[in-house]
Amino acid sequence: MDFYLLNRPQQPLSGSLCGRHWWWQGIACKLFGKPLVVGNILILLPLASLPDSGVNVKSWVWIWWFRQPPEQQAQLRRQLSQLT
């Protein structure tokens, strides 16, 4: 599992190595759509909380590529490439 610190909101985001399971704001999530990659600038993750978490949340979480260390950029690319 890898952790990404987002700029806004300041919440940790983590994802499984396969890219299918995510945790954001302490809630287990899954993708409810295809992630959008905008060049080498931004990635948008469509996350929905899992039914067993008791919280119904759908959010678009964005990650700025240039604010992530190179090793995290590479890991995120691997996670997302496994989804397609």
Buried (B, 14 or more C-beta within 10 A) or exposed (E): EBEBEBEEEEEEBEBEEEBEBBBBBEBBBEBEEEBEBEEEEEBBBBBBBBEEEEEEEEBEBBBEBEEBEEEBBEBBEEBBEEEE
